[in-house]
Amino acid sequence: MPPAKKPIPEGMHTITPHLIVNAAAKAIDFYKRAFGAQELGRHAMPDGRIMHAAIKIGDSTVFLNDEFPEMGGERAPVDGHSPVTLNLYVPDADAVFNQAVSAGAKVAMPLENMFWGDRYGTVVDPFGHHWSIATRVEDVTPEEMNRRAEAMFSQPAGR
């Protein structure tokens, strides 16, 4: 077999998240409603479970499939304790954050302007995956970022 002309397929990036979910078809519908995802394709097993699907959110592809515990493919815990967060940069964090919540995501951290220059907040989707949603609102120098972080973390909790 001759080698591929492009080692990284057209439209792909070096790293592509691959999510395992329970009810991949429902997850695809959720990501369409929450993040404006475009479905690129899906392949189902004879039992109906999706063994591979691809969606595009903005300029990035996300792979996903149903869980296959019999092959070691288990989903993220739906209790919101996943150690992984997918960061989504968008032109309007408020609009996308509210859209995701309206589609069924739960707020983990409300949106606010952060010391590093992003308007930033996090949600957990109905399938247990964490998404941070951000818009760069200000370019901050490393020195200013350090100053702001120090001021923020030196305040007593609750202030």
CORPEZI-V910231 format. One record per residue. RES is the residue in three letters. PHI is phi in whole degrees, -180 to 180 (NA if undefined). PSI is psi in radians with two decimals (NA if undefined). Layout:
((RES	PHI	PSI) (RES	PHI	PSI))
//
This chain:
((MET	NA	2.22) (PRO	-69	2.61) (PRO	-66	2.65) (ALA	-64	2.54) (LYS	-70	-0.56) (LYS	-123	2.08) (PRO	-68	-0.44) (ILE	-114	2.05) (PRO	-58	2.66) (GLU	-54	2.32) (GLY	86	-0.10) (MET	-97	2.77) (HIS	-112	3.02) (THR	-60	-0.72) (ILE	-115	2.30) (THR	-127	2.06) (PRO	-63	2.52) (HIS	-131	1.92) (LEU	-99	2.40) (ILE	-106	2.24) (VAL	-135	2.87) (ASN	-96	2.11) (ALA	78	1.14) (ALA	-60	-0.64) (ALA	-62	-0.72) (LYS	-68	-0.63) (ALA	-64	-0.74) (ILE	-59	-0.80) (ASP	-61	-0.74) (PHE	-61	-0.84) (TYR	-64	-0.52) (LYS	-65	-0.83) (ARG	-70	-0.74) (ALA	-77	-0.75) (PHE	-124	0.13) (GLY	69	0.50) (ALA	-63	2.60) (GLN	-112	2.22) (GLU	-77	2.22) (LEU	-96	-0.43) (GLY	164	2.81) (ARG	-151	2.61) (HIS	-132	2.17) (ALA	-104	2.66) (MET	-81	2.89) (PRO	-57	-0.50) (ASP	-83	0.03) (GLY	98	-0.31) (ARG	-67	2.50) (ILE	-83	2.09) (MET	-88	-0.39) (HIS	-162	2.34) (ALA	-142	2.73) (ALA	-134	2.35) (ILE	-127	2.78) (LYS	-121	2.24) (ILE	-121	2.03) (GLY	62	-2.18) (ASP	-103	0.26) (SER	-121	2.50) (THR	-95	2.47) (VAL	-125	2.24) (PHE	-92	2.65) (LEU	-155	2.79) (ASN	-155	2.86) (ASP	-68	2.78) (GLU	-72	2.53) (PHE	-131	1.32) (PRO	-59	-0.50) (GLU	-68	-0.24) (MET	-117	0.23) (GLY	85	0.12) (GLY	-97	1.64) (GLU	-110	2.63) (ARG	-77	2.94) (ALA	-67	2.65) (PRO	-64	2.32) (VAL	-80	0.00) (ASP	-82	0.09) (GLY	85	0.25) (HIS	-104	0.53) (SER	-70	2.43) (PRO	-83	0.02) (VAL	-113	2.42) (THR	-126	2.34) (LEU	-97	2.22) (ASN	-96	2.25) (LEU	-119	1.86) (TYR	-86	2.27) (VAL	-139	2.80) (PRO	-66	-0.51) (ASP	-138	1.59) (ALA	-59	-0.69) (ASP	-61	-0.80) (ALA	-64	-0.80) (VAL	-70	-0.70) (PHE	-59	-0.87) (ASN	-64	-0.65) (GLN	-64	-0.74) (ALA	-64	-0.75) (VAL	-65	-0.74) (SER	-62	-0.55) (ALA	-79	-0.21) (GLY	126	0.04) (ALA	-74	2.66) (LYS	-104	2.41) (VAL	-71	2.19) (ALA	-101	-0.63) (MET	-148	2.04) (PRO	-61	2.70) (LEU	-65	2.42) (GLU	-159	2.82) (ASN	-76	2.18) (MET	-101	2.81) (PHE	-62	-0.37) (TRP	-89	-0.03) (GLY	106	0.06) (ASP	-104	2.59) (ARG	-86	2.12) (TYR	-145	2.42) (GLY	-158	2.95) (THR	-131	2.60) (VAL	-132	2.79) (VAL	-116	2.19) (ASP	-77	2.93) (PRO	-63	-0.11) (PHE	-107	0.13) (GLY	91	0.05) (HIS	-93	2.41) (HIS	-91	2.42) (TRP	-130	2.19) (SER	-97	2.44) (ILE	-121	2.20) (ALA	-144	2.63) (THR	-134	2.26) (ARG	-71	2.12) (VAL	-112	-0.24) (GLU	-158	2.32) (ASP	-84	2.15) (VAL	-118	2.30) (THR	-69	2.72) (PRO	-57	-0.64) (GLU	-66	-0.77) (GLU	-67	-0.67) (MET	-62	-0.78) (ASN	-63	-0.72) (ARG	-62	-0.82) (ARG	-65	-0.72) (ALA	-63	-0.77) (GLU	-61	-0.76) (ALA	-64	-0.71) (MET	-67	-0.81) (PHE	-80	-0.19) (SER	-90	-0.13) (GLN	-81	2.54) (PRO	-62	2.61) (ALA	-58	2.50) (GLY	89	0.00) (ARG	-106	NA))
//
